[in-house]
């Protein structure tokens, strides 16, 4: 099988003020794959090394019917662009979250990302994103209000875990930002599926995990670091999940250990040589790794097809 990409607009995302602008390409190379890999068993006894960070607002039938998404059609001559992604930083009351609030706000990274995507995508409605205290560790997209909520409590939790061994202020700031980047793109994935009425055929939570990983993996080294941060977050959550008396096999999210392996597979598949350590360290079973390059190429191309009708150029 041969998976190739059409001309794709380049997205430039400044991940930090001290990082050079890096071109982001969802899919930009031709990959030759002889055949689709067969499924292989993956041991469930591997020691977990990340609980669902994405919450869901309750959605009613009335709320769904009240939305005004753009309908995707085979031939679209002109789509009306009447919306933008907007970023808001709500003041905190609990001083515990003051540092996270200031770092996220002062970095302006999410504003840079929003501006880039607004220049790239046609959106029917504004998508406000609020960084705020929520009273819980959570993040979610609400289709009834078309809003993303990013809770400081969640970012603070991962900040405490991943900043223990940093040595410089720059590394510290990067880890704080990375703690929210994967989750932001996950929730943005929900918003795009909703607002653009994207015809996905898998479980939405898994699909938007993939969206977040693919976008960030194409953002250069800093984007790759953000995805790895998301992978390790799933590992941390999986350790906690493993202690539960009853796992939510029936839930809309895959189990955290499954989300961990799925994201690790995409990371490895994006550059097997660079991320060979995932296999060598047994973070990713070799049986799964065999098909990851194909999986990454397939899912990258799928998102290119889904989003291409909504590019402004």
Secondary structure by P-SEA (a helix, b strand, c coil): cbbbbcbbbbbbbcccccccbbbbbcccbbbbbcccccbbbbbcccccccccccccccccaaaaaaccccccccccccccccccbbbbbcccccccaaaaaaaaaaaaaaaaaaaaaaacccccbbbbbbbccccccbbbbbccccbbbbbaaaaaaaaaacccccccaaaaaaaaaaacaaaaaaaaaaaaaacccccccccaaaaaaaaaaaaaaaccaaaaaaaaaaaaaaaaaaaaaaaccccccccccccaaaaaaaaaaaaaaaccccccccccccccccccccaaaaaaaaaaaaaaaaccccccc
